[in-house]
């Protein structure tokens, strides 16, 4: 029997977004007595802090540059990494990662391949060519999974998959990170010049068009007309070279609408948990989502949540129980939802408590990692130590 199972996680980029955070949480929490973990990634945007976080947990990193739509040299490099490091299982996150990993696992080497998809919209937008190719490849995989039932069902429909080879493992977050009672709330408020009477609406999302910040700003503009003592905290940034980068549009909107003094651009932060300690409401207005870790983290912090009525977000907002859902085009409804929570302290508290309980019951990182471990062990024919 092998001493340890070597797992290689493959992600499109090494930047701290939702799917990358999930991979980090799994890779760094696998039982070291049973697993070794490594990461392969295609693009790197210079986030050295995130890179070092992997290294601090002895997770090896491999850069596989992809310079064209089908890069044969990248496929060969992936195959060599798998072979030379005696990788037993590759867990590819997102479709492009699966395609490059397929050659490494099923053609160049005989290794197990698990594919994790993070959003139904990525599945649905696959062209006929990729639908046909994807269906052929996925029939040879050891497991295909979605991070929510919505994503898993989209995979089954699009690629005509059988239930036998598909499953759902929902995203998870580390609840303990949000149990710190010693946050420097006063220090954070002072950093942003916030007096005690100022309410804070927060969001955590890099500045990408799909995150739909302009819709949030339109709703906030209306909110600020009726509720003077409020500021919007945007945690995130635009990434140079990303075709989805929306930072210039966000900054232009703030200038043109006189919102620069009302909106805080916090940039990329490593202390998101501490920043959320000053928030009253969390809001995410994406056009499309998988299962948003940023919102799950806000719920772990005991915040009521407001979001757009799209797949992924509506999976974690129970409308009228822990927050409110609004339609994508209705910025007045967004304003109304925010102002209702900001004006009613009891409602805000009750919804926040419901948010926290939902994460405790269904979205803990312990449950998530445990299910991944059980899957890896089952694929290798090793008995699991128990359920999670």
C-alpha positions as CSV (number, residue, x, y, z in Angstrom):
1,X,0.0,0.0,0.0
2,X,1.3,3.5,-0.9
3,X,2.5,5.6,1.9
4,X,0.8,8.8,0.7
5,X,-1.5,9.9,-2.1
6,X,0.0,12.7,-4.2
7,X,-2.6,15.2,-5.4
8,X,-2.1,17.9,-8.0
9,X,-4.6,20.7,-8.1
10,X,-4.8,22.5,-11.4
11,X,-6.2,26.1,-11.6
12,X,-6.2,28.6,-14.5
13,X,-4.6,31.4,-12.5
14,X,-2.9,32.1,-9.2
15,X,-5.0,35.0,-8.0
16,X,-7.1,35.0,-4.9
17,X,-10.6,34.6,-6.3
18,X,-13.3,32.2,-5.2
19,X,-12.1,29.0,-6.9
20,X,-8.5,29.7,-6.0
21,X,-9.5,30.2,-2.4
22,X,-11.3,26.9,-2.4
23,X,-8.3,25.1,-3.8
24,X,-6.1,26.8,-1.2
25,X,-8.4,25.7,1.6
26,X,-8.4,22.1,0.4
27,X,-4.7,21.8,-0.4
28,X,-3.6,23.2,2.9
29,X,-6.0,21.2,5.0
30,X,-5.6,17.7,3.6
31,X,-4.4,15.2,6.2
32,X,-0.6,15.3,5.8
33,X,-0.3,11.7,7.1
34,X,-2.3,10.5,4.0
35,X,-1.8,13.2,1.3
36,X,0.8,15.4,-0.4
37,X,-0.5,18.4,-2.3
38,X,0.8,20.5,-5.2
39,X,-0.6,23.2,-7.4
40,X,-0.2,23.8,-11.2
41,X,-1.4,27.1,-12.6
42,X,-1.4,28.7,-16.0
43,X,-1.5,32.5,-15.4
44,X,0.1,34.5,-12.6
45,X,-0.7,38.1,-11.8
46,X,1.9,38.9,-9.2
47,X,0.1,38.1,-6.0
48,X,3.2,37.1,-4.0
49,X,1.4,36.9,-0.7
50,X,-1.0,34.3,-2.0
51,X,1.9,32.3,-3.6
52,X,3.7,32.4,-0.3
53,X,0.6,31.2,1.6
54,X,0.8,27.9,-0.3
55,X,4.6,27.6,0.3
56,X,4.1,28.2,4.0
57,X,2.1,25.0,4.0
58,X,4.6,23.0,2.0
59,X,2.4,23.0,-1.1
60,X,4.6,22.9,-4.2
61,X,3.8,25.3,-7.0
62,X,4.3,24.7,-10.8
63,X,3.8,27.4,-13.4
64,X,2.5,26.0,-16.7
65,X,2.5,29.0,-19.2
66,X,-0.3,28.7,-21.8
67,X,0.3,31.1,-24.7
68,X,-2.4,30.1,-27.2
69,X,-5.9,28.5,-27.2
70,X,-4.4,25.0,-27.6
71,X,-0.8,25.0,-26.4
72,X,0.8,21.6,-27.0
73,X,4.0,22.6,-25.1
74,X,1.9,23.3,-22.0
75,X,0.3,19.9,-22.3
76,X,3.7,18.2,-22.5
77,X,4.9,20.2,-19.4
78,X,1.8,19.1,-17.5
79,X,2.5,15.5,-18.4
80,X,6.1,15.8,-17.2
81,X,5.0,17.3,-13.9
82,X,2.6,14.5,-13.3
83,X,5.1,11.8,-14.2
84,X,8.2,13.2,-12.5
85,X,6.3,13.9,-9.2
86,X,4.5,10.6,-9.2
87,X,1.1,12.3,-9.1
88,X,-1.7,9.8,-8.3
89,X,-4.7,12.1,-8.7
90,X,-5.1,15.4,-10.6
91,X,-8.0,17.6,-9.5
92,X,-8.6,20.1,-12.3
93,X,-10.7,23.2,-11.5
94,X,-12.6,24.7,-14.5
95,X,-13.0,23.3,-18.0
96,X,-9.7,24.6,-19.5
97,X,-7.8,23.0,-16.6
98,X,-9.5,19.7,-17.3
99,X,-8.6,19.8,-21.0
100,X,-4.9,20.3,-20.3
101,X,-5.0,17.7,-17.5
102,X,-6.6,15.1,-19.7
103,X,-3.6,14.8,-21.8
104,X,-1.3,14.5,-18.8
105,X,-3.5,11.9,-17.0
106,X,-5.2,9.8,-19.7
107,X,-2.9,10.0,-22.7
108,X,0.7,10.6,-21.5
109,X,0.3,8.8,-18.2
110,X,-2.2,6.5,-16.6
111,X,-3.4,8.6,-13.7
112,X,-6.8,9.5,-12.1
113,X,-8.4,12.7,-13.1
114,X,-11.2,14.6,-11.1
115,X,-12.8,17.6,-12.7
116,X,-14.4,20.3,-10.5
117,X,-16.6,23.0,-12.1
118,X,-17.5,26.2,-10.3
119,X,-20.3,27.9,-12.3
120,X,-23.2,26.8,-14.4
121,X,-22.8,29.8,-16.7
122,X,-19.3,28.6,-17.7
123,X,-20.9,25.3,-18.6
124,X,-23.8,26.8,-20.5
125,X,-21.6,29.0,-22.7
126,X,-19.6,26.1,-24.1
127,X,-19.9,26.1,-27.9
128,X,-20.9,23.0,-29.9
129,X,-17.3,22.1,-30.5
130,X,-16.4,22.1,-26.9
131,X,-19.7,20.4,-26.0
132,X,-18.8,17.5,-28.2
133,X,-15.2,17.3,-27.1
134,X,-16.1,17.8,-23.5
135,X,-18.6,15.0,-23.6
136,X,-16.0,12.6,-25.0
137,X,-13.3,13.6,-22.5
138,X,-15.6,13.5,-19.4
139,X,-16.7,9.9,-20.1
140,X,-13.1,8.9,-19.4
141,X,-12.7,10.9,-16.1
142,X,-12.8,9.3,-12.7
143,X,-15.2,11.9,-11.3
144,X,-17.0,15.1,-12.5
145,X,-18.4,17.4,-9.8
146,X,-20.0,20.7,-9.4
147,X,-19.6,23.0,-6.4
148,X,-23.4,23.2,-6.1
149,X,-26.3,21.1,-7.4
150,X,-27.1,23.8,-9.9
151,X,-23.6,23.4,-11.4
152,X,-23.7,19.6,-11.3
153,X,-27.0,19.5,-13.1
154,X,-25.7,21.9,-15.7
155,X,-22.8,19.5,-16.4
156,X,-25.1,16.6,-16.7
157,X,-27.4,18.4,-19.2
158,X,-24.6,19.9,-21.3
159,X,-22.4,16.9,-21.6
160,X,-25.0,14.1,-21.3
161,X,-23.4,12.7,-18.2
162,X,-24.7,9.8,-16.1
163,X,-25.4,10.3,-12.4
164,X,-23.0,7.5,-11.6
165,X,-19.9,9.5,-12.4
166,X,-21.1,12.9,-11.1
167,X,-21.5,14.4,-7.7
168,X,-21.7,17.7,-5.8
169,X,-19.3,18.9,-3.1
170,X,-20.3,22.3,-2.0
171,X,-17.8,25.1,-1.2
172,X,-16.8,25.5,2.4
173,X,-15.4,28.3,4.5
174,X,-13.4,28.4,7.7
175,X,-15.8,29.5,10.4
176,X,-13.1,29.8,13.0
177,X,-11.6,32.7,11.1
178,X,-14.6,34.7,12.0
179,X,-14.8,33.9,15.7
180,X,-12.0,36.2,16.7
181,X,-13.5,38.6,19.3
182,X,-10.3,40.8,19.3
183,X,-10.7,42.5,15.9
184,X,-9.4,46.1,16.0
185,X,-12.7,47.5,15.0
186,X,-11.8,51.0,16.1
187,X,-8.5,50.8,14.2
188,X,-10.2,49.7,11.0
189,X,-12.9,52.4,11.3
190,X,-10.2,55.0,11.9
191,X,-8.2,53.9,8.9
192,X,-11.2,54.7,6.7
193,X,-12.2,57.8,8.7
194,X,-15.5,56.3,9.8
195,X,-17.3,57.8,12.9
196,X,-19.5,55.6,15.0
197,X,-22.7,56.8,13.4
198,X,-21.6,55.7,9.9
199,X,-23.2,52.5,8.5
200,X,-21.2,50.3,6.1
201,X,-22.3,48.3,3.2
202,X,-19.5,46.0,2.1
203,X,-18.7,43.7,-0.8
204,X,-15.7,41.5,-1.6
205,X,-15.0,41.0,-5.3
206,X,-12.3,41.8,-7.7
207,X,-13.2,44.5,-10.2
208,X,-14.4,42.3,-13.1
209,X,-17.4,43.0,-15.3
210,X,-19.2,39.8,-14.3
211,X,-19.2,41.1,-10.7
212,X,-21.4,43.9,-11.8
213,X,-20.1,46.7,-9.5
214,X,-21.8,49.4,-11.6
215,X,-25.2,48.0,-10.7
216,X,-24.2,48.0,-7.0
217,X,-23.1,51.7,-7.4
218,X,-26.4,52.7,-9.1
219,X,-28.3,51.2,-6.1
220,X,-25.9,52.8,-3.6
221,X,-26.3,56.2,-5.3
222,X,-30.1,56.0,-4.6
223,X,-29.4,54.8,-1.1
224,X,-27.2,57.7,-0.3
225,X,-29.9,60.1,-1.3
226,X,-32.2,58.8,1.5
227,X,-29.7,57.6,4.0
228,X,-26.9,60.1,4.6
229,X,-24.7,58.3,7.2
230,X,-23.7,55.4,5.0
231,X,-20.6,54.4,3.1
232,X,-19.8,51.6,0.6
233,X,-16.7,49.5,1.2
234,X,-15.4,47.8,-2.0
235,X,-12.7,45.2,-1.2
236,X,-11.0,44.0,-4.3
237,X,-9.1,45.3,-7.3
238,X,-8.8,45.2,-11.0
239,X,-6.1,42.9,-12.4
240,X,-3.9,44.3,-15.2
241,X,-4.2,42.2,-18.3
242,X,-7.6,40.7,-17.4
243,X,-10.0,41.4,-20.3
244,X,-12.8,41.5,-17.7
245,X,-11.1,44.3,-15.7
246,X,-13.7,46.9,-14.8
247,X,-11.7,49.2,-12.5
248,X,-11.6,52.1,-14.9
249,X,-15.4,52.1,-15.4
250,X,-15.9,52.0,-11.6
251,X,-13.6,54.9,-11.0
252,X,-15.2,56.9,-13.8
253,X,-18.6,56.3,-12.4
254,X,-17.6,57.5,-8.9
255,X,-16.1,60.7,-10.4
256,X,-19.1,61.4,-12.7
257,X,-21.7,60.8,-9.9
258,X,-19.9,62.6,-7.0
259,X,-19.5,59.4,-5.0
260,X,-15.8,59.5,-4.3
261,X,-16.4,60.6,-0.7
262,X,-19.0,57.9,-0.1
263,X,-17.3,54.9,-1.6
264,X,-14.1,53.4,-0.1
265,X,-11.8,51.6,-2.5
266,X,-9.9,49.3,-0.1
267,X,-8.0,47.4,-2.8
268,X,-6.7,43.8,-2.3
269,X,-6.6,42.9,1.4
270,X,-5.3,40.0,3.4
271,X,-7.4,40.9,6.4
272,X,-10.9,40.6,4.9
273,X,-12.2,39.0,8.1
274,X,-11.2,42.0,10.1
275,X,-12.7,44.5,7.5
276,X,-16.0,42.6,7.6
277,X,-16.2,43.3,11.3
278,X,-17.1,46.9,10.6
279,X,-19.8,46.1,8.0
280,X,-23.5,46.2,8.7
281,X,-24.7,44.5,5.5
282,X,-22.9,42.5,2.8
283,X,-24.0,42.9,-0.8
284,X,-23.0,41.0,-4.0
285,X,-24.5,42.0,-7.3
286,X,-22.8,39.6,-9.7
287,X,-24.4,38.8,-13.1
288,X,-23.4,35.2,-12.6
289,X,-21.9,33.1,-9.8
290,X,-21.0,29.6,-8.9
291,X,-21.3,29.4,-5.1
292,X,-19.7,32.6,-3.9
293,X,-17.1,32.1,-1.1
294,X,-17.1,35.9,-0.4
295,X,-20.8,35.7,0.5
296,X,-20.3,32.6,2.6
297,X,-17.5,34.3,4.5
298,X,-19.7,37.3,5.1
299,X,-22.4,35.0,6.4
300,X,-19.8,33.4,8.6
301,X,-19.2,36.8,10.1
302,X,-22.9,37.0,11.0
303,X,-23.9,39.6,8.4
304,X,-27.3,39.8,6.6
305,X,-26.8,39.6,2.9
306,X,-28.3,41.2,-0.2
307,X,-27.7,39.9,-3.7
308,X,-28.9,39.5,-7.3
309,X,-31.3,36.7,-8.0
310,X,-28.9,34.6,-10.1
311,X,-27.7,31.0,-9.7
312,X,-25.1,30.6,-7.0
313,X,-26.3,33.7,-5.0
314,X,-29.8,32.5,-4.6
315,X,-28.4,29.2,-3.3
316,X,-27.2,30.9,-0.2
317,X,-29.7,33.7,0.3
318,X,-33.0,32.6,1.7
319,X,-35.1,35.6,0.7
320,X,-36.7,37.1,3.8
321,X,-34.8,34.9,6.2
322,X,-31.1,35.8,6.0
323,X,-31.3,38.6,3.4
324,X,-32.9,39.7,0.2
325,X,-32.7,38.9,-3.5
326,X,-33.2,41.5,-6.1
327,X,-33.5,41.3,-9.9
328,X,-30.5,42.3,-12.0
329,X,-32.1,45.4,-13.6
330,X,-33.8,46.8,-10.5
331,X,-31.5,49.1,-8.7
332,X,-34.4,50.7,-6.8
333,X,-35.2,47.3,-5.3
334,X,-31.5,47.0,-4.3
335,X,-31.7,50.4,-2.6
336,X,-34.9,49.4,-0.8
337,X,-33.4,46.1,0.5
338,X,-30.3,47.8,1.8
339,X,-32.1,50.6,3.5
340,X,-34.5,48.1,5.2
341,X,-31.6,46.4,6.9
342,X,-29.7,49.5,7.7
343,X,-32.8,51.1,9.5
344,X,-33.9,48.0,11.4
345,X,-31.3,46.8,13.9
346,X,-33.4,43.8,15.1
347,X,-34.0,42.6,11.5
348,X,-30.3,43.0,10.7
349,X,-29.3,41.0,13.8
350,X,-31.8,38.2,13.1
351,X,-30.9,37.9,9.5
352,X,-27.2,37.9,10.4
353,X,-27.7,35.0,12.9
354,X,-29.6,33.1,10.3
355,X,-26.7,33.6,7.9
356,X,-24.2,32.2,10.4
357,X,-26.4,29.1,11.1
358,X,-26.8,28.4,7.4
359,X,-23.0,28.2,7.0
360,X,-22.6,26.1,10.1
361,X,-25.1,23.6,8.9
362,X,-24.1,23.3,5.2
363,X,-21.0,25.1,4.2
364,X,-18.1,24.5,6.7
365,X,-14.7,23.9,5.3
366,X,-14.3,20.9,7.5
367,X,-17.2,19.2,5.7
368,X,-15.9,20.3,2.3
369,X,-12.3,19.0,2.8
370,X,-13.6,15.8,4.4
371,X,-15.7,15.0,1.4
372,X,-12.8,15.7,-1.0
373,X,-10.6,13.4,1.1
374,X,-13.2,10.7,1.1
375,X,-13.4,11.0,-2.7
376,X,-9.7,10.8,-3.3
377,X,-9.4,7.8,-1.0
378,X,-12.3,6.0,-2.7
379,X,-10.8,6.6,-6.2
380,X,-7.5,5.1,-5.0
381,X,-9.3,2.2,-3.4
382,X,-8.3,3.2,0.2
383,X,-10.8,3.0,3.1
384,X,-11.9,6.3,4.6
385,X,-11.6,7.0,8.3
386,X,-15.2,8.2,8.6
387,X,-17.7,10.7,7.4
388,X,-17.7,14.5,7.9
